[in-house]
């Protein structure tokens, strides 16, 4: 039983991290409540299956710091 809880905790931490990545003003201001839930679920599925969302997020942050004129 403890093993399941530890594995579940890791997944929950990943989900929290990915939700934090998705919850930016660009997304929260754009979607309606129902569309937001759908979009967030699709993003989480993609993030969990592909696993390279964090890398893309870090690259965007590096690019914005090196060239602040980029969107």
DAPE-V834065 format. One record per pair of residues at least 12 apart in sequence whose C-alpha atoms are under 8 Angstrom apart, sorted by the first residue. I is the first residue (numbers start at 0). GAP is how many residues later the second one is. Records with the same first field share a line. If there is no record, write none. Layout:
I=GAP ; GAP
//
This chain:
14=29
17=26 ; 29 ; 35
18=21 ; 25
20=36
21=18 ; 21
//
